[in-house]
Amino acid sequence: MTETYEIWLGPNRIAVWEAGSPLLALVEYLRGEGVGDVDIVRLGQHEVSWRGAVYKAVASDGNRTLQSAHHSD
């Protein structure tokens, strides 16, 4: 069974990801960004670190959508 998780980097929500657990959502997200598994430091079930940055996964309430940071006019 999968759930939807928000991926956070500091105060910024950077992605919404479906996975079987918060940790899996984080690892899959970073792998999708080209980060090798060996470079992902597991800090707990809801947190990982890569190059000193801490990423967190939070279960989504389903009412928010991710807005792109890039807008085309």
C-alpha positions, 0 to 999 in steps of 0.5 A: 500500500502506498501513501502520498508524502511531501518531501521537505528541504528546510522550510521548502516543500520540494516534491510530492511522492508516492511510496510505501513509507516516508523513508522509501519516498525520500530515498526514491526521490533522491535516487530520481535526482541522480543521488547514489544510494551510498551517498544518502545518510538515513537519519530515521524513518522520516529524515535523510541527509545528502551533502549536509542537507536534511530532507524530511518526508511528511504524510500529505493531507491531499489538499495541497498541490506542488506549485512549480518554482518556474512560471512561463508567461 
